[in-house]
Amino acid sequence: MRQHVNPLSKHFNEIERIPSSIEMFDNPRLNLHLDIGSAAGEFLFDLALENTNWNYLGIEIRERLVKTAKLKVREKEIKNLYFLFGNAHNILNDVQGKSIINNTKSISFNFPDPWFKKRHSKRRIIQPEFINILSSSLQKGSLIFVKTDVKDLFDYMEYTILRSFNFKIIDKRNFNYCKSFNPNKVKTNRENYAIMNQLDIFKGIYIKV
Ligand SMILES: C[S@@+](CC[C@H](N)C(=O)[O-])C[C@H]1O[C@@H](n2cnc3c(N)ncnc32)[C@H](O)[C@@H]1O
């Protein structure tokens, strides 16, 4: 399977129909956590098992991974987990996508981008326009969690998020904000790889003000 796909390819301009929250979840009233670049979804499967009081939605641009994740959700009969295929930017910029953001209480970007080189920077998921989409529809108090093992990418993501002025950094040691729900408790596949290879991991938490 190809590791990376170009999110700017015309292939991703069209998005599939986004189901309503009642179609996606058994109890659409639960708080929603969104994972951008969810790959095969292991992180969300772990979270969904650990904390059943939330709904979880993964968005992933590699279709095969989404198909596998969806199959697993059905097999395991998990009612608070759903996956969408496509470029997260285009999905969340859709009218239905904006209503998803509106109901989202926290978002994770875990090791989101393979696009380290400057000449590929337009392919990164965190862009000023994307942060504007989030910032205009997220409710106050919603959290964004970022993790990566590439320092330059971390600096770029933090700079882009804070540039919108609608987000503030949360001191990483202050877990009061995340008392009821802390997605950082669960390690992602890429995080386990980074730990195994003794790579530094850079983490940021931001709150919508
Ligand atoms: C390095 S992997 C990390 C996967 C997982 N989050 C982890 O931590 O193990 C980044 C994932 O983000 C996905 N991705 C990159 N850009 C995306 C976009 N614009 N929309 C949706 N998914 C995207 C990639 O296909 C890939 O699966």
The ligand as an SDF file (V2000), in Angstrom:
LIG
                    3D

 27 29  0  0  0  0  0  0  0  0999 V2000
    2.3520    9.5150    9.7980 C   0  0  0  0  0  0  0  0  0  0  0  0
    0.7170    8.9200    9.6860 S   0  0  0  0  0  0  0  0  0  0  0  0
    0.2510    8.8850   11.4040 C   0  0  0  0  0  0  0  0  0  0  0  0
   -0.9180    7.9760   11.6620 C   0  0  0  0  0  0  0  0  0  0  0  0
   -1.4400    7.9690   13.0960 C   0  0  0  0  0  0  0  0  0  0  0  0
   -2.0780    9.2190   13.4290 N   0  0  0  0  0  0  0  0  0  0  0  0
   -0.3490    7.6540   14.0840 C   0  0  0  0  0  0  0  0  0  0  0  0
    0.0140    8.5480   14.8740 O   0  0  0  0  0  0  0  0  0  0  0  0
    0.1200    6.5080   14.0850 O   0  0  0  0  0  0  0  0  0  0  0  0
   -0.2150   10.3310    9.0740 C   0  0  0  0  0  0  0  0  0  0  0  0
   -1.5960    9.9390    8.5410 C   0  0  0  0  0  0  0  0  0  0  0  0
   -2.3040   11.1210    8.1750 O   0  0  0  0  0  0  0  0  0  0  0  0
   -2.9910   10.8740    6.9510 C   0  0  0  0  0  0  0  0  0  0  0  0
   -3.2460   12.1810    6.3080 N   0  0  0  0  0  0  0  0  0  0  0  0
   -2.3110   13.0470    5.8380 C   0  0  0  0  0  0  0  0  0  0  0  0
   -2.9060   14.1430    5.3150 N   0  0  0  0  0  0  0  0  0  0  0  0
   -4.2560   13.9590    5.4540 C   0  0  0  0  0  0  0  0  0  0  0  0
   -5.3940   14.7330    5.0990 C   0  0  0  0  0  0  0  0  0  0  0  0
   -5.2670   15.9170    4.4660 N   0  0  0  0  0  0  0  0  0  0  0  0
   -6.6260   14.2570    5.4040 N   0  0  0  0  0  0  0  0  0  0  0  0
   -6.7610   13.0440    6.0370 C   0  0  0  0  0  0  0  0  0  0  0  0
   -5.7150   12.2620    6.3810 N   0  0  0  0  0  0  0  0  0  0  0  0
   -4.4750   12.7080    6.1100 C   0  0  0  0  0  0  0  0  0  0  0  0
   -2.0130    9.9870    6.1840 C   0  0  0  0  0  0  0  0  0  0  0  0
   -2.6300    9.2770    5.1290 O   0  0  0  0  0  0  0  0  0  0  0  0
   -1.5040    9.0820    7.2940 C   0  0  0  0  0  0  0  0  0  0  0  0
   -2.3130    7.9320    7.4710 O   0  0  0  0  0  0  0  0  0  0  0  0
  1  2  1  0
  2  3  1  0
  2 10  1  0
  3  4  1  0
  4  5  1  0
  5  6  1  0
  5  7  1  0
  7  8  2  0
  7  9  1  0
 10 11  1  0
 11 12  1  0
 11 26  1  0
 12 13  1  0
 13 14  1  0
 13 24  1  0
 14 15  1  0
 14 23  1  0
 15 16  2  0
 16 17  1  0
 17 18  1  0
 17 23  2  0
 18 19  1  0
 18 20  2  0
 20 21  1  0
 21 22  2  0
 22 23  1  0
 24 25  1  0
 24 26  1  0
 26 27  1  0
M  CHG  2   2   1   9  -1
M  END
$$$$
